Amino acid sequence: MTTESYFNGMNVNCTSQFIFTKYFAFKMAERAKTKKVRGAIISLSSVMKEMLTANDLLYCSAKSFNYSFSETLRLEYGDSLDIMTVLPRSVRSNMNPGVWMFSVTSEQHVKACLEQLGSETETYGHWKHDTQQGFREVVPGAGFITSKYNAA
């Protein structure tokens, strides 16, 4: 990994979260106090924060930052803002063809997350990801088993 790729990855995954939250969180919290309207912050982490893999140093580390940042933010602003941390598994995108079992479209994932906003503080998003995570917790090592079987 080059220094340039490291900084690019950190800017995309961490610095952007910090800057946007710094700008909006205080304003939304003040609005919640004066106008009695709760705002919401949805932080995108990943199950990769706990499923560490070789050659994913930057991504896994960044997702750990996203998770910790969101959890700490909830301690600071949870009384006036809904703060939800999302830990998705395989979501089809330009970066991920989504051929794995339990993959969902980005639209399916977003809809599932928004339905939970206000009632959940942490979510795997779609029920398929929640099921897969539950299976992984019951059967050690199953996270990779359920990910590697091609759905095609």
C-alpha positions as CSV (number, residue, x, y, z in Angstrom):
1,M,0.0,0.0,0.0
2,T,1.4,3.4,-0.9
3,T,1.1,6.4,1.4
4,E,-1.0,8.1,-1.3
5,S,-3.5,5.2,-1.4
6,Y,-3.6,5.1,2.4
7,F,-4.5,8.8,2.6
8,N,-7.1,8.5,-0.2
9,G,-8.7,5.6,1.6
10,M,-8.7,7.4,5.0
11,N,-10.2,10.6,3.4
12,V,-13.0,8.6,1.7
13,N,-13.8,6.4,4.7
14,C,-12.9,8.5,7.8
15,T,-12.2,12.1,7.2
16,S,-15.4,12.6,5.3
17,Q,-17.4,11.1,8.1
18,F,-15.7,13.4,10.6
19,I,-16.1,16.6,8.6
20,F,-19.8,16.1,7.7
21,T,-20.7,15.0,11.3
22,K,-18.8,18.0,12.7
23,Y,-20.7,20.3,10.5
24,F,-24.2,18.9,10.9
25,A,-24.4,17.2,14.3
26,F,-24.3,20.3,16.4
27,K,-26.7,22.1,14.2
28,M,-29.2,19.2,14.2
29,A,-28.8,18.9,18.0
30,E,-29.6,22.6,18.5
31,R,-32.6,22.3,16.2
32,A,-33.8,19.4,18.2
33,K,-33.7,21.5,21.4
34,T,-35.3,24.6,20.0
35,K,-37.8,23.2,17.6
36,K,-38.3,19.8,19.2
37,V,-37.5,18.0,15.9
38,R,-35.1,15.0,16.1
39,G,-32.5,14.7,13.5
40,A,-30.8,11.5,12.4
41,I,-27.3,10.4,11.5
42,I,-26.7,7.1,9.8
43,S,-23.1,5.9,10.0
44,L,-21.9,3.3,7.5
45,S,-19.5,0.8,8.9
46,S,-19.2,-2.8,7.9
47,V,-19.0,-6.3,9.3
48,M,-15.4,-6.1,8.1
49,K,-14.6,-4.2,11.3
50,E,-14.7,-7.7,13.0
51,M,-14.0,-10.0,10.1
52,L,-10.4,-9.0,9.6
53,T,-8.8,-10.3,6.4
54,A,-5.4,-10.1,4.9
55,N,-4.9,-7.4,2.3
56,D,-7.8,-5.4,3.7
57,L,-5.8,-3.5,6.3
58,L,-7.0,0.0,5.3
59,Y,-10.7,-1.0,4.8
60,C,-11.0,-3.1,8.0
61,S,-9.3,-0.3,10.0
62,A,-11.5,2.4,8.5
63,K,-14.6,0.4,9.3
64,S,-13.5,0.0,12.9
65,F,-13.1,3.8,13.0
66,N,-16.5,4.4,11.5
67,Y,-18.1,2.1,14.1
68,S,-16.3,3.6,17.1
69,F,-16.9,7.2,15.9
70,S,-20.7,6.4,15.6
71,E,-20.9,4.8,19.0
72,T,-19.1,7.7,20.6
73,L,-21.3,10.2,18.7
74,R,-24.3,8.4,20.2
75,L,-22.9,9.0,23.7
76,E,-22.5,12.7,22.9
77,Y,-25.7,13.4,20.9
78,G,-28.0,10.4,21.6
79,D,-30.4,12.5,23.7
80,S,-31.3,14.8,20.8
81,L,-30.4,12.8,17.6
82,D,-31.2,9.3,16.3
83,I,-27.8,7.8,15.6
84,M,-27.7,4.5,13.8
85,T,-24.7,2.4,12.9
86,V,-25.0,0.2,9.9
87,L,-22.9,-2.9,9.5
88,P,-23.8,-4.3,6.1
89,R,-22.6,-7.5,4.6
90,S,-22.7,-8.0,0.8
91,V,-24.5,-5.2,-1.0
92,R,-24.5,-5.1,-4.8
93,S,-22.8,-2.0,-6.1
94,N,-20.3,-0.9,-8.7
95,M,-17.6,-2.3,-6.4
96,N,-19.3,-5.5,-5.6
97,P,-21.2,-7.6,-8.2
98,G,-23.2,-9.2,-5.4
99,V,-23.0,-12.8,-6.6
100,W,-22.7,-14.1,-3.1
101,M,-25.5,-15.8,-1.1
102,F,-27.4,-13.2,1.0
103,S,-26.4,-10.3,-1.3
104,V,-29.0,-7.6,-1.6
105,T,-29.4,-4.6,-3.8
106,S,-28.5,-1.2,-2.4
107,E,-32.2,-0.2,-2.7
108,Q,-33.2,-3.2,-0.6
109,H,-30.6,-2.4,2.0
110,V,-31.4,1.3,2.3
111,K,-35.1,0.6,2.6
112,A,-34.5,-1.9,5.4
113,C,-32.2,0.5,7.2
114,L,-34.6,3.4,7.0
115,E,-37.4,1.2,8.4
116,Q,-35.3,0.7,11.5
117,L,-34.3,4.3,12.0
118,G,-35.5,5.6,15.3
119,S,-35.9,2.1,16.8
120,E,-32.5,0.6,16.4
121,T,-29.1,2.1,17.2
122,E,-27.1,-0.6,15.4
123,T,-28.2,-2.8,12.5
124,Y,-26.9,-5.2,9.8
125,G,-29.6,-3.7,7.6
126,H,-31.5,-6.2,5.6
127,W,-32.9,-9.3,7.2
128,K,-30.7,-11.5,5.1
129,H,-27.6,-9.8,6.6
130,D,-29.0,-10.1,10.1
131,T,-29.7,-13.9,9.5
132,Q,-26.2,-14.4,8.2
133,Q,-24.7,-12.6,11.1
134,G,-26.8,-14.6,13.6
135,F,-25.6,-17.8,11.9
136,R,-22.0,-16.6,12.2
137,E,-22.4,-16.0,15.9
138,V,-23.8,-19.5,16.5
139,V,-21.4,-21.4,14.2
140,P,-17.8,-20.1,14.5
141,G,-16.3,-19.5,11.1
142,A,-19.6,-19.5,9.4
143,G,-19.3,-15.9,8.2
144,F,-17.0,-17.0,5.5
145,I,-19.0,-20.2,4.7
146,T,-22.2,-18.2,4.1
147,S,-20.3,-15.6,2.1
148,K,-18.4,-17.9,-0.2
149,Y,-21.2,-19.9,-1.6
150,N,-22.1,-18.4,-4.9
151,A,-25.8,-17.6,-5.3
152,A,-25.7,-18.1,-9.1
